[in-house]
Amino acid sequence: MTIRTSQSTVTFARSFQIDGMDESQPPGDYRVDMDEELLEGLSFLAYRRVAALIHLPAISRPQNRIQVVRVAPAEFDAMIQFDMAAANRMKSS
């Protein structure tokens, strides 16, 4: 099984909650590592996302302690969609 990891920065406009964590996370830019595994047996290269790793706290916050939280890809997508919908509601108000 071949795994590849890509890194990106995701901006949350509003605070958000991660399943399994008591406190919500403040808005800001967060470093995210996305793990994908190679789907074998195909005649072309294809990957499936298997995990999102969110680095806490936000990049703009003091970083005395860094925590990496593993999030299922579907949960990560839902967090992004919820944040985008909330930001769009704020703009239209």
N, C-alpha and C positions, 0 to 999 in steps of 0.2 A: 504494500500500500504506500503510495507516494503522497506526501502532504506538502502543500506550498502555503506560505504565509505572505499576505500583503498587508501593508500598513497604510492607514489613512487618518485624517483628522475629521471628526464629525462635530458639528456645531448644534447644540441643543438650545433653542430659544427660550425654553421654559424648564422649570425643574422637572425631574423625571424619577421614576421609581424602578428599581431593579428587583425582580423576584428574589426573595430570600434575604433582602437587606432591610433593616429597620428604618433607616433614615433615607429621605429622598436626596437626590443629587442636584446641586444647583445648576442653573444654566451656564453654558460656556463651551469651550472647545475641548474635546476629549480625543486622546489618541486611541485608535482601535486597530487591533490586529485581527485579520480574518483568516482563519484556517480553512483550506479547501483540500479535498482528497481527489486524486485522479480516479476517474471511472474507467476500470479496465475492461478489455474485451470489445471495445468499440473500434471502428475503422478511422476515428478522428479523436483528437484530444478533447476531453470534456472533464470538468471538475464540478464537485458538489460541495457547497459550504457545509462545514461540520461544526464550526464554533466561531463566535465573536469574543474577543478578549478586550474588555474596556479597562483602560488605565485610569485609576482614580488617585488623586483628585483631578479636576479640570486643569488644563495646561496653564491657565492664567492664575491659578491658586498657588499659595505657598506649598512646596512639596517636601515637607519634613518626612513624610511616610508615603510610600507609593504602594497601592494595592491593585492587583490585576484580578478582575472578576470575569469569569467565564459565563457567557450568555448564549443560549440556543439561538441559531440564526432566525428562527421564526419570531422569537421574543424580541430580538434586536430590530427586525423589520417593523414589528408592531410599535416599538418605542419611537422609531423614526417617523412612522406614519402618524402617530398620535401627536408628536411634536409639530410636524408640518401642518396638521389640521388645526391645532391650537394657534399656531402662528398666523395661519390664514384667517381664522376667526377674529384675531386681534386686529388684523389689517382692515377687515371689512366693517369693524365696529365704528 
